[in-house]
């Protein structure tokens, strides 16, 4: 068995394997739904090839830049991980993950985001990170969703048009935390309908306009269609003012005749969470989806420096998924990779008492 980086000419075969594992006749090909993995001009993914040349296993790896305020983090994302049934039980996914981690380190990345949380990842020190608030919007909430803008000029909501692309790019860029996307990247992502196709739902994009016709919010939705859905309707991605979002979601409930609609609000989107909570919408706190692997703690600290005001002179020494943090005053702090991930990404997490009084910077 040969494990190596995928060649761009082999990605169609990888898409076919992913289709075998993840898709049925009602769903579009993974190759069409995930172009950054399967239609890229420069692949970073890895595959395992049997002696007869067949692709036995695949692990998709995609580079991105994650913006947090004015900081830029070099990161990778792992997804579309699959093994052909004929080759399961040989540890191919674990070995591929180690190759991905080594490639990310050599590339100067600080983090790897993983779409899964099974033992394959957690035993390799990919840790849960952060919490979110999940709202359930119901048809009877439409009136309460429209209250926040009732005293103003109001919003009109309509489906996305191609001429909205720059307006949506501006809304994406206004987020405090976001993956950087060019206008072309955004257009490709909107066209691919990746997540909705996984859920066997229909991909829809709505835009909320103010009285002057300016785009104030947008949302990408997964709503019922012809196929038997694997999930309830959900908001996949969104950006914009909270009041405009409330108007947009009220319209979505009505437009698509939805009895409910799920919305996930991240910790840093506090204004939106407060507005929806004050409107009396049902909500619950939940763990963030997926896991994160810290490729290099020193590098992460350096890349995150522009976000806020962080002390200088910290030094991380890694050993066996644990870290020794040496501080400028000579004190040191011991943290496991799980504790460090919790400290950096989860404001409500439990971590060593001594960390609470250290100069270790937070990303939350």
PyMOL commands that set and color helices and strands:
alter all, ss='L'
color gray80, all
select helices_A, chain A and resi 8-22+30-33+35-38+85-87+92-106+119-122+139-147+162-173+183-192+194-198+242-255+270-278+297-304+337-345+353-357
alter helices_A, ss='H'
color red, helices_A
select strands_A, chain A and resi 2-5+46-49+55-68+71-83+111-114+131-138+156-159+177-179+202-209+215-223+234-240+260-266+282-287+291-294+315-319+322-326+332-336
alter strands_A, ss='S'
color yellow, strands_A
deselect
rebuild
show_as cartoon
